[in-house]
Amino acid sequence: SWGKDVAVAATHTGFGVDIGCNGGRGQSPAHHLKIGPSGTLHLVYADAIQGRGFDILYTRSTDGGATWSAPVRLNDDAGAAHQYHPTLSVAGGAGGDAVSVTFYDRRDDAANCLTQVYATSSNDGGLTWSANTRLTTTASDFDGNPNGPGDYSSSTPFQFLTWPFHSQHPAGGDAGSFEIYTFPF
């Protein structure tokens, strides 16, 4: 048997939204759900926020998914640049679940096109979050790449670090290809 549907969060976007500079590849909430060692459900997703572009949002449930916290914006930029394709990693920690989130981010480009990878983390099960940290040293230019950044980014905890992987498409790279990188932190 199956349980009843529970609304976790309302989004302002659907699938296939063109945010530009991704080779025509549309974006979506690209949500990730993981269960922490504490039993807490952690959910991260992207959403189009009026006047801000796409932002990364986080919510959690401590009662098996019956109720969910109010979504919290994780990207700490002040502008309207797009943040999208979040990944989620959850491990045990001394203060509760250790939660890490990485995401594509365009805050460093005034044209809202060139893309970096940023991260934030929580050592208390998602109650408080660290300042965003840029993980990449070179911006990706997905414009003109028909695959954009692709669809498959993820992360996993290992030996007290988070190991995310993301696509990168350096300026001048082959039109239909990209490189895969990991940025342990």
C-alpha positions in Angstrom: 0.0 0.0 0.0 1.0 3.6 -0.5 0.7 6.5 1.9 -1.1 9.8 1.0 0.5 12.6 -1.0 2.0 15.4 1.0 2.8 18.8 -0.5 6.4 19.6 0.3 6.8 23.0 -1.4 5.1 25.0 -4.1 7.4 26.0 -7.0 7.0 28.8 -9.5 8.6 26.9 -12.3 8.0 23.8 -14.4 10.3 21.7 -16.5 12.1 23.0 -19.5 12.4 26.7 -18.5 14.9 28.5 -20.7 17.2 30.6 -18.5 19.5 31.4 -21.4 23.2 30.5 -22.0 22.6 26.7 -21.6 22.6 25.8 -25.3 18.8 25.7 -25.3 18.7 23.1 -22.4 15.7 24.0 -20.2 16.0 24.0 -16.4 13.6 22.6 -13.8 13.4 22.4 -10.0 16.0 19.5 -10.2 15.1 18.4 -6.7 17.1 16.0 -4.6 15.8 14.1 -1.5 18.0 12.3 1.0 17.4 10.8 4.4 20.0 11.6 7.1 21.2 9.2 9.8 18.9 11.0 12.2 15.9 10.0 10.1 15.4 13.6 8.9 14.3 14.0 5.3 16.3 16.7 3.5 15.1 18.2 0.2 16.9 20.8 -2.0 15.6 22.3 -5.3 15.8 25.3 -7.6 12.9 27.7 -8.1 12.3 30.8 -10.1 11.8 33.6 -7.6 10.2 36.9 -8.8 12.9 39.5 -9.2 15.7 37.1 -8.3 16.0 34.5 -11.1 16.5 30.9 -10.1 17.4 30.3 -6.4 18.4 27.2 -4.4 15.9 26.3 -1.7 16.0 23.8 1.1 13.3 22.2 3.3 13.3 19.3 5.8 11.0 17.0 7.6 11.7 15.5 11.0 8.4 13.6 11.2 8.8 11.1 8.4 7.5 13.5 5.7 4.2 14.4 7.4 5.1 18.1 7.7 7.9 20.2 6.1 9.8 23.3 7.2 9.3 26.6 5.4 11.8 26.7 2.5 15.1 28.5 3.1 17.1 30.2 0.4 20.6 28.8 0.4 22.4 31.0 -2.2 23.6 34.1 -0.4 24.1 36.4 -3.4 22.2 39.7 -3.4 21.5 39.9 -7.1 19.2 38.2 -9.6 21.7 35.8 -11.1 20.6 32.2 -11.7 21.5 29.3 -9.3 20.4 25.9 -10.5 21.0 22.1 -10.6 21.6 21.6 -6.9 23.1 18.4 -5.4 22.7 17.1 -1.9 24.9 15.1 0.4 24.0 14.0 3.9 26.1 12.2 6.5 26.2 11.9 10.3 27.8 14.7 12.3 28.5 15.6 15.9 25.7 18.3 15.9 23.2 16.3 13.8 23.1 15.5 10.1 25.9 17.1 8.2 24.2 18.4 5.0 26.1 19.8 2.0 24.6 21.4 -1.1 26.4 22.4 -4.3 24.9 24.2 -7.3 25.7 25.9 -10.5 25.9 29.7 -10.0 26.1 32.7 -12.3 26.6 35.5 -9.7 30.2 36.2 -10.8 29.1 37.2 -14.4 27.3 40.5 -14.8 25.7 39.0 -18.0 24.2 36.1 -16.0 25.8 33.6 -18.4 29.2 32.2 -17.3 28.7 29.5 -14.6 30.7 28.5 -11.5 30.0 25.9 -8.9 29.3 27.0 -5.3 28.6 25.1 -2.1 27.1 25.6 1.4 26.9 23.3 4.3 25.1 22.7 7.6 26.5 20.9 10.6 23.2 21.0 12.6 20.8 19.1 10.4 19.9 22.1 8.2 19.0 24.6 10.9 21.9 27.0 10.0 24.1 27.2 6.9 27.6 28.3 6.1 28.4 31.2 3.7 28.6 30.2 0.1 32.0 29.1 -1.2 33.0 29.0 -4.8 34.5 25.6 -5.7 35.5 26.1 -9.3 38.5 28.2 -10.5 37.3 28.5 -14.1 33.9 29.6 -15.3 32.0 27.3 -17.7 30.4 28.7 -20.9 27.5 26.4 -21.6 26.1 28.7 -24.3 26.3 27.0 -27.6 26.7 23.5 -26.1 23.4 21.7 -27.0 23.7 19.7 -23.8 24.0 22.7 -21.6 25.4 21.5 -18.3 23.7 18.1 -18.8 21.3 16.6 -16.3 23.4 14.5 -14.0 25.2 16.1 -11.1 25.3 14.6 -7.7 27.4 14.3 -4.6 28.2 11.8 -1.8 29.9 11.9 1.6 33.2 10.0 2.0 35.8 10.2 4.8 34.4 13.4 6.4 34.3 15.2 3.0 31.6 15.9 0.5 32.4 14.7 -3.1 30.2 16.5 -5.6 30.6 16.1 -9.3 29.6 18.6 -12.0 30.0 19.2 -15.7 32.3 22.0 -16.9 32.5 23.4 -20.4 35.5 25.7 -20.6 35.3 28.6 -23.1 36.5 27.3 -26.5 35.7 23.7 -25.7 34.1 21.3 -28.2 30.5 22.4 -28.9 28.8 19.2 -27.8 31.2 18.0 -25.0 32.1 18.8 -21.5 34.4 17.7 -18.8 33.4 16.1 -15.4 35.1 17.4 -12.2 34.8 16.7 -8.5 35.6 19.3 -5.9 35.9 17.6 -2.5 35.3 19.9 0.4 
